[in-house]
Amino acid sequence: MAKQQKKVPPRRATRRPVGKGPRREGGKKYTPRRKVCGFCVDKVEVIDYKNVDRLRRYISDRGKIEPRRKTGTCARHQRTLTTALKRARHVALLPYTSAHVRLQAS
């Protein structure tokens, strides 16, 4: 009895992987510019909780504190920034949540 061979479909041409982003000349990947701490640049010693205009930049539209990887603040200033934001919330200078979240919960 002769053995039957299985038919194997021909291989297709391989495609470029999806989701890798655009390639530049020479095959270099896109690297975003490194973020710099705004407090270190301005040589801020103490982050004041009463400076609401500056603190608003570090809160999301939902009222959450933005992480370091998004804002670019250094670890030292992120710790003092968090304390200042919490103090400003406690004294009602900043909201705990955004207005549309408070209206939906009611």
MDTraj code that builds the backbone (N, CA, C; nanometers):
import mdtraj as md
import numpy as np

residues = "MET ALA LYS GLN GLN LYS LYS VAL PRO PRO ARG ARG ALA THR ARG ARG PRO VAL GLY LYS GLY PRO ARG ARG GLU GLY GLY LYS LYS TYR THR PRO ARG ARG LYS VAL CYS GLY PHE CYS VAL ASP LYS VAL GLU VAL ILE ASP TYR LYS ASN VAL ASP ARG LEU ARG ARG TYR ILE SER ASP ARG GLY LYS ILE GLU PRO ARG ARG LYS THR GLY THR CYS ALA ARG HIS GLN ARG THR LEU THR THR ALA LEU LYS ARG ALA ARG HIS VAL ALA LEU LEU PRO TYR THR SER ALA HIS VAL ARG LEU GLN ALA SER".split()
xyz = np.array([
    [0.0815, -0.1167, 0.0000],
    [0.0000, 0.0000, 0.0000],
    [0.0875, 0.1252, 0.0000],
    [0.0587, 0.2150, -0.0908],
    [0.1361, 0.3379, -0.1032],
    [0.0833, 0.4416, -0.0037],
    [0.1752, 0.5147, 0.0564],
    [0.1405, 0.6162, 0.1540],
    [0.1003, 0.7450, 0.0811],
    [-0.0124, 0.8055, 0.1241],
    [-0.0586, 0.9284, 0.0599],
    [0.0025, 1.0488, 0.1318],
    [0.0462, 1.1456, 0.0526],
    [0.1038, 1.2666, 0.1094],
    [-0.0045, 1.3744, 0.1225],
    [0.0052, 1.4495, 0.2324],
    [-0.0901, 1.5579, 0.2535],
    [-0.0500, 1.6764, 0.1687],
    [-0.1511, 1.7457, 0.1170],
    [-0.1229, 1.8653, 0.0388],
    [-0.1054, 1.9837, 0.1344],
    [0.0044, 2.0530, 0.1211],
    [0.0344, 2.1695, 0.2031],
    [0.0138, 2.2933, 0.1173],
    [-0.0675, 2.3909, 0.1658],
    [-0.0899, 2.5111, 0.0849],
    [0.0395, 2.5911, 0.0738],
    [0.0596, 2.6589, -0.0390],
    [0.1820, 2.7374, -0.0551],
    [0.1852, 2.8533, 0.0445],
    [0.3051, 2.8897, 0.0884],
    [0.3202, 2.9992, 0.1837],
    [0.2968, 3.1335, 0.1149],
    [0.2336, 3.2207, 0.1897],
    [0.2092, 3.3546, 0.1379],
    [0.3272, 3.4438, 0.1719],
    [0.3383, 3.5518, 0.0992],
    [0.4443, 3.6482, 0.1287],
    [0.4164, 3.7107, 0.2652],
    [0.5188, 3.7210, 0.3474],
    [0.4988, 3.7751, 0.4817],
    [0.4729, 3.9244, 0.4747],
    [0.3821, 3.9692, 0.5607],
    [0.3482, 4.1099, 0.5666],
    [0.4233, 4.1754, 0.6812],
    [0.4325, 4.3078, 0.6762],
    [0.4951, 4.3816, 0.7840],
    [0.4070, 4.3737, 0.9082],
    [0.4642, 4.3588, 1.0268],
    [0.3819, 4.3490, 1.1479],
    [0.2961, 4.4737, 1.1681],
    [0.1744, 4.4532, 1.2116],
    [0.0801, 4.5621, 1.2311],
    [0.1077, 4.6292, 1.3657],
    [0.0943, 4.7606, 1.3710],
    [0.1055, 4.8321, 1.4963],
    [0.2456, 4.8731, 1.5357],
    [0.3396, 4.8621, 1.4480],
    [0.4767, 4.9000, 1.4809],
    [0.5041, 5.0474, 1.4559],
    [0.4166, 5.1162, 1.3860],
    [0.4360, 5.2579, 1.3589],
    [0.5198, 5.2810, 1.2346],
    [0.5268, 5.4055, 1.1923],
    [0.6018, 5.4349, 1.0691],
    [0.7517, 5.4201, 1.0889],
    [0.8159, 5.3700, 0.9876],
    [0.9614, 5.3539, 0.9915],
    [1.0253, 5.4721, 0.9214],
    [1.1364, 5.5159, 0.9724],
    [1.2101, 5.6247, 0.9083],
    [1.3233, 5.5659, 0.8275],
    [1.3948, 5.6517, 0.7613],
    [1.5066, 5.6052, 0.6797],
    [1.6086, 5.5346, 0.7668],
    [1.6592, 5.4261, 0.7182],
    [1.7591, 5.3520, 0.7939],
    [1.6992, 5.2577, 0.8966],
    [1.5658, 5.2442, 0.9009],
    [1.5011, 5.1515, 0.9920],
    [1.4965, 5.1993, 1.1360],
    [1.5168, 5.3283, 1.1610],
    [1.5134, 5.3790, 1.2977],
    [1.3687, 5.3941, 1.3437],
    [1.3437, 5.3583, 1.4698],
    [1.2107, 5.3723, 1.5260],
    [1.1908, 5.5137, 1.5762],
    [1.0657, 5.5545, 1.5879],
    [1.0313, 5.6859, 1.6412],
    [1.0509, 5.6846, 1.7920],
    [1.1281, 5.7774, 1.8427],
    [1.1452, 5.7922, 1.9865],
    [1.0962, 5.9306, 2.0264],
    [1.0019, 5.9371, 2.1206],
    [0.9508, 6.0675, 2.1600],
    [1.0559, 6.1467, 2.2372],
    [1.0413, 6.2790, 2.2336],
    [1.1345, 6.3653, 2.3034],
    [1.1179, 6.3477, 2.4539],
    [1.2277, 6.3457, 2.5269],
    [1.2240, 6.3231, 2.6703],
    [1.1596, 6.4430, 2.7390],
    [1.0681, 6.4142, 2.8322],
    [0.9989, 6.5208, 2.9032],
    [1.0864, 6.5715, 3.0171],
    [1.0765, 6.6992, 3.0431],
    [1.1570, 6.7621, 3.1474],
    [1.0638, 6.8150, 3.2552],
    [1.1061, 6.8047, 3.3800],
    [1.0267, 6.8513, 3.4933],
    [1.0148, 7.0038, 3.4875],
    [0.8920, 7.0535, 3.4831],
    [0.8688, 7.1975, 3.4769],
    [0.9086, 7.2700, 3.6039],
    [0.9031, 7.2002, 3.7174],
    [0.9407, 7.2618, 3.8444],
    [1.0922, 7.2742, 3.8552],
    [1.1658, 7.1770, 3.8028],
    [1.3123, 7.1839, 3.8045],
    [1.3613, 7.2945, 3.7110],
    [1.2948, 7.3099, 3.5965],
    [1.3335, 7.4129, 3.5002],
    [1.3154, 7.5518, 3.5610],
    [1.2027, 7.5716, 3.6318],
    [1.1741, 7.7010, 3.6939],
    [1.2423, 7.7170, 3.8294],
    [1.3133, 7.6141, 3.8745],
    [1.3842, 7.6131, 4.0039],
    [1.2898, 7.6446, 4.1190],
    [1.1770, 7.5724, 4.1227],
    [1.0770, 7.5909, 4.2270],
    [1.1214, 7.5137, 4.3507],
    [1.1274, 7.5813, 4.4641],
    [1.1652, 7.5164, 4.5898],
    [1.0445, 7.4473, 4.6527],
    [0.9337, 7.5229, 4.6632],
    [0.8132, 7.4713, 4.7279],
    [0.6965, 7.4852, 4.6307],
    [0.6162, 7.3792, 4.6187],
    [0.4968, 7.3843, 4.5340],
    [0.3818, 7.4320, 4.6218],
    [0.3268, 7.5480, 4.5886],
    [0.2236, 7.6096, 4.6706],
    [0.0860, 7.5569, 4.6306],
    [0.0085, 7.5127, 4.7287],
    [-0.1245, 7.4585, 4.6993],
    [-0.2223, 7.5684, 4.6589],
    [-0.1893, 7.6948, 4.6846],
    [-0.2776, 7.8061, 4.6493],
    [-0.2609, 7.8509, 4.5049],
    [-0.1576, 7.8024, 4.4377],
    [-0.1332, 7.8366, 4.2973],
    [-0.2160, 7.7418, 4.2089],
    [-0.3460, 7.7686, 4.2017],
    [-0.4406, 7.6777, 4.1373],
    [-0.4178, 7.6681, 3.9870],
    [-0.3803, 7.7786, 3.9242],
    [-0.3594, 7.7772, 3.7788],
    [-0.2511, 7.6777, 3.7395],
    [-0.1452, 7.6725, 3.8162],
    [-0.0362, 7.5794, 3.7863],
    [-0.0760, 7.4345, 3.8187],
    [-0.1506, 7.4164, 3.9275],
    [-0.1889, 7.2817, 3.9693],
    [-0.2889, 7.2176, 3.8730],
    [-0.3710, 7.2980, 3.8068],
    [-0.4721, 7.2433, 3.7145],
    [-0.4094, 7.1669, 3.5983],
    [-0.2872, 7.2018, 3.5618],
    [-0.2197, 7.1336, 3.4506],
    [-0.1895, 6.9876, 3.4831],
    [-0.1861, 6.9550, 3.6116],
    [-0.1477, 6.8206, 3.6538],
    [-0.2674, 6.7369, 3.6967],
    [-0.3874, 6.7812, 3.6601],
    [-0.5092, 6.7063, 3.6896],
    [-0.5797, 6.6766, 3.5581],
    [-0.6305, 6.5540, 3.5432],
    [-0.7002, 6.5160, 3.4204],
    [-0.8384, 6.5809, 3.4163],
    [-0.9078, 6.5635, 3.3047],
    [-1.0426, 6.6200, 3.2922],
    [-1.1408, 6.5519, 3.3868],
    [-1.1065, 6.4323, 3.4325],
    [-1.1891, 6.3602, 3.5298],
    [-1.1591, 6.4001, 3.6737],
    [-1.0506, 6.4760, 3.6922],
    [-1.0129, 6.5178, 3.8264],
    [-0.9056, 6.4314, 3.8892],
    [-0.8489, 6.3401, 3.8122],
    [-0.7441, 6.2521, 3.8649],
    [-0.6074, 6.3177, 3.8516],
    [-0.5160, 6.2802, 3.9405],
    [-0.3789, 6.3310, 3.9351],
    [-0.3068, 6.2595, 3.8222],
    [-0.2441, 6.3364, 3.7336],
    [-0.1738, 6.2780, 3.6188],
    [-0.0437, 6.2103, 3.6640],
    [-0.0081, 6.0966, 3.6036],
    [0.1151, 6.0274, 3.6433],
    [0.2404, 6.0959, 3.5896],
    [0.3536, 6.0590, 3.6467],
    [0.4826, 6.1165, 3.6076],
    [0.5145, 6.0925, 3.4619],
    [0.4822, 5.9731, 3.4136],
    [0.5177, 5.9385, 3.2756],
    [0.4450, 6.0261, 3.1740],
    [0.3332, 6.0836, 3.2151],
    [0.2568, 6.1701, 3.1254],
    [0.2978, 6.3168, 3.1384],
    [0.3221, 6.3636, 3.2609],
    [0.3535, 6.5041, 3.2826],
    [0.5020, 6.5339, 3.2716],
    [0.5866, 6.4361, 3.3032],
    [0.7302, 6.4569, 3.2935],
    [0.7941, 6.5117, 3.4197],
    [0.7186, 6.5212, 3.5295],
    [0.7772, 6.5721, 3.6529],
    [0.8707, 6.4681, 3.7145],
    [0.9714, 6.5164, 3.7866],
    [1.0652, 6.4247, 3.8524],
    [0.9974, 6.3662, 3.9765],
    [1.0583, 6.2637, 4.0347],
    [0.9983, 6.1928, 4.1479],
    [0.9811, 6.2842, 4.2688],
    [1.0809, 6.3657, 4.2946],
    [1.0765, 6.4554, 4.4104],
    [0.9618, 6.5545, 4.3983],
    [0.9488, 6.6168, 4.2825],
    [0.8426, 6.7150, 4.2646],
    [0.7056, 6.6493, 4.2507],
    [0.7002, 6.5266, 4.2005],
    [0.5713, 6.4569, 4.1903],
    [0.5145, 6.4301, 4.3297],
    [0.6018, 6.3961, 4.4248],
    [0.5550, 6.3723, 4.5618],
    [0.5004, 6.5004, 4.6243],
    [0.5725, 6.6109, 4.6077],
    [0.5243, 6.7367, 4.6662],
    [0.4026, 6.7903, 4.5898],
    [0.3967, 6.7639, 4.4605],
    [0.2816, 6.8048, 4.3798],
    [0.1559, 6.7322, 4.4257],
    [0.1677, 6.6039, 4.4521],
    [0.0534, 6.5251, 4.4990],
    [0.0015, 6.5793, 4.6315],
    [0.0927, 6.6120, 4.7221],
    [0.0528, 6.6680, 4.8511],
    [-0.0178, 6.8025, 4.8318],
    [0.0360, 6.8873, 4.7444],
    [-0.0246, 7.0180, 4.7185],
    [-0.1628, 7.0040, 4.6556],
    [-0.1787, 6.9089, 4.5645],
    [-0.3096, 6.8874, 4.5007],
    [-0.4125, 6.8401, 4.6033],
    [-0.3701, 6.7509, 4.6919],
    [-0.4628, 6.7007, 4.7941],
    [-0.5017, 6.8107, 4.8919],
    [-0.4072, 6.8986, 4.9253],
    [-0.4385, 7.0119, 5.0135],
    [-0.5358, 7.1076, 4.9454],
    [-0.5125, 7.1348, 4.8182],
    [-0.6006, 7.2256, 4.7444],
    [-0.7412, 7.1677, 4.7324],
    [-0.7520, 7.0387, 4.7188],
    [-0.8840, 6.9743, 4.7151],
    [-0.9525, 6.9857, 4.8505],
    [-0.8753, 6.9640, 4.9562],
    [-0.9312, 6.9667, 5.0915],
    [-0.9864, 7.1055, 5.1270],
    [-0.9197, 7.2107, 5.0807],
    [-0.9619, 7.3478, 5.1081],
    [-1.0614, 7.3964, 5.0017],
    [-1.0997, 7.3099, 4.9112],
    [-1.1991, 7.3353, 4.8060],
    [-1.1504, 7.4356, 4.7014],
    [-1.0193, 7.4402, 4.6766],
    [-0.9671, 7.5203, 4.5660],
    [-0.9735, 7.4424, 4.4356],
    [-0.9664, 7.3097, 4.4451],
    [-0.9766, 7.2205, 4.3290],
    [-1.0848, 7.1171, 4.3561],
    [-1.1534, 7.0710, 4.2513],
    [-1.2569, 6.9686, 4.2714],
    [-1.1975, 6.8279, 4.2837],
    [-1.2670, 6.7424, 4.3562],
    [-1.2269, 6.6020, 4.3638],
    [-1.2604, 6.5301, 4.2337],
    [-1.3752, 6.5655, 4.1750],
    [-1.4167, 6.5075, 4.0471],
    [-1.4630, 6.6203, 3.9552],
    [-1.4777, 6.5866, 3.8267],
    [-1.5266, 6.6870, 3.7329],
    [-1.6779, 6.7024, 3.7463],
    [-1.7309, 6.8078, 3.6901],
    [-1.8728, 6.8393, 3.7055],
    [-1.9626, 6.7324, 3.6429],
    [-1.9263, 6.6817, 3.5242],
    [-2.0132, 6.5849, 3.4573],
    [-2.0172, 6.4515, 3.5311],
    [-1.9133, 6.4175, 3.6058],
    [-1.9147, 6.2933, 3.6842],
    [-2.0055, 6.3103, 3.8057],
    [-2.0019, 6.4295, 3.8674],
    [-2.0870, 6.4551, 3.9834],
    [-2.2343, 6.4568, 3.9439],
    [-2.2676, 6.5088, 3.8245],
    [-2.4059, 6.5154, 3.7812],
    [-2.4619, 6.3771, 3.7494],
    [-2.3809, 6.2869, 3.6942],
    [-2.4273, 6.1532, 3.6615],
    [-2.4531, 6.0692, 3.7863],
    [-2.3777, 6.0926, 3.8914],
    [-2.3906, 6.0133, 4.0141],
    [-2.5175, 6.0497, 4.0903],
    [-2.5696, 6.1702, 4.0725],
    [-2.6882, 6.2144, 4.1475],
    [-2.8122, 6.1421, 4.1060],
])
top = md.Topology()
chain = top.add_chain()
for i, resn in enumerate(residues, 1):
    res = top.add_residue(resn, chain, resSeq=i)
    for name in ("N", "CA", "C"):
        top.add_atom(name, md.element.get_by_symbol(name[0]), res)
traj = md.Trajectory(xyz[None], top)
